[in-house]
Amino acid sequence: MTLMAYISLYRKYRSQTFDDVIGQDHVVRTIKNAIKAGRIGQGYLFCGSRGTGKTTVARLVAKALNCVHGPTPDPCNVCEECISITEGNAVDVIEMDAASNRGIDDIRAIRESVKYTPMRSRYKVYIIDEAHQVTKEAKDAFLKTLEEPPPYAVFILATTEANKIPVTIRSRCQQF
């Protein structure tokens, strides 16, 4: 008997290029133009209802920044960096589910790890999903890191409830 690994539909059919993203043309165009111009932000805030592609676009930004041909608005999807990001095992792309990891100790771990340069990639990309669920104390602790990140760090917060993200954090991010 052969066991087949189950892959959820949203992972199996997740967009692998910016051009594959549907319904977010304005976001994709803005991000691609920023990458072309070399204007990479230190923080991004992706807001929207469930299933609108927040995490997908966050991963595409990570690919665009770290592709061997990049930073590029058109990642190749064949280099080692692109493949590791697609497979979810890139050491310099850190995804945190704030619904489960929402405390000050989790943010302290980010604050500690951001001090170190990327191991393999050009940028360390931190994707914090459900960012609105981070505790108040953790949000306060995160603010200092977001204010003065090292040049190789990019933070991408994804949330369904932008109103729960403090203005102090929102003002330091490009909001989509």
N, C-alpha and C positions, 0 to 999 in steps of 0.2 A: 504494500500500500504506500503510495506516495503522498506526502503531506504538502499542501500548497500554502504558501504564506498569504494571509489575507491582507490586502491593501485597500484601505477605504477609498471610496469613489473620488472624494475631493483630493486625495493625494495622487491617485492613479491618473486623474485627468487635470491636475493642476497646470496652469499655464507655465510654459518654460521660457517664453520670451515676452517682452513688453507688447509685441504685436498680437500675441495670443489673448491678452487681457480684454475682456468684453465689458462694455458699460462704464469704463473708467478712462475714456479717451483724454479728458482734460488733465487727469492726474498723470497718466503715462506720458503725455506730450510735455508737461512741465518738468517731470523728472528727467526724461531723455534730453531735453534742451539744457537743463542744468548740468548734466553729466558731460554733454558735448562742450559746454562752455567752461568746464572745470570748476563749477561753483557747487561743490558738494557741501551740504549742510552737516552740522554736527548732530542735529536732532530733527526727527520727523515724527509727526503725529498723524496717524491714519485713523479716521473716524468713520463709522458707518454701521449699518445693521449687519447682522450675521450673514455671512455668505457673499459679501460684496468684494472680497479679494484683498482685504487688508494685509493678511499674513503672506499671501501669494506675492503681492507687490513688494512687500518687505524683503522676501527672499530674492526677488528679481533685482532689487537694489543691491543686495549683498553680492549677487553674481556679477552685476554690472561693475561694481567697484573692484572686485577681486579677480575677474577673468584675466587670464594671462595677456590678453590683447587690450586690457583696460587701463584705467577706467573707460568703459565704452557703453553706449546706449544699446549695443547689440552684442551681448555675451555669446560666445561661440558654442557653449553647451557640450564641448568635447574635451576641453582641457581638464586637467586634474582638479583645479579649483571649482570649476562649474559643476563637474560631476559630483564632487564631495558635498557641495551645497545642495544639489538636487537630491542626493541620497540622505541628507540630513546628518552627515558626520564630519562636516568641516570644523576643525578645531577652533577656528577664529570667528565662526558665526555662532553666537551663543543665543539660543532661544529659551526664553523663560516664560512659563505659563503663570501669570500673576494670580490666577484663580487658586492655584495650589501653593505657590511660592510668593507670598505677599508680605512677609514680615521684614523687619529691619535687618535681621541676619542675612536674608537673601540679598538685600540691597548692599549690605556691607561686603558680601562676597563679590558683587559686581565692582564695587569701589576698589577692592583689593586687586582684582584681576585686570582692571583697566590700566593699572600702573605698568603692566608688562607689555612690551611690543608684541605684535602678532607673531605667531610661530611660523606660519607658512604663507599667509596671505599679505596683501598690501594693507588692508584695513581689518580691524576688529569690529564686527558688526553685532550689536546687541539688539535682539528683537524681543520686546516685552509685550506679550499678548495679554489681553484683558487688563491693561495697565490701570484702569480705574479701580481695580480691586486691591491694589497695593495699599497698605495701611497708611494713615496720616504720618506717623513717625517715619516710615520708610520713604514716603514721598519727600519729606523734609530732608532726609539723609541723601536722597538721590539728587536733589537740586544742586548741591555743590559740585557733584561730578558732572552734571549736565552743563553747568555754568562754565567750567574750565576743563573740558576734556582734552586729552592729548590729541595731536593732529591725526593720529591713525585710528581714532575711535569714532564710530557713528552709532547713535542710538535711534532705534525705531520703535515707537510706542504704538500699539494698536488697541483700539477701544471701541466698544459699542455705546459708551456713555461719556462723551467728551466733557460734559458739564461736571463730572466728578474728578476731572484732572485739574489741579490747582492752576490758577492764572499764571503763577510764577513759573510753572513748568511749561504750560502752553505757549507762553511768550518767548520761550527759548527754542521753540521747535517750528519747523515749517508745517503748517496744518493743512491736511487734505481731507 
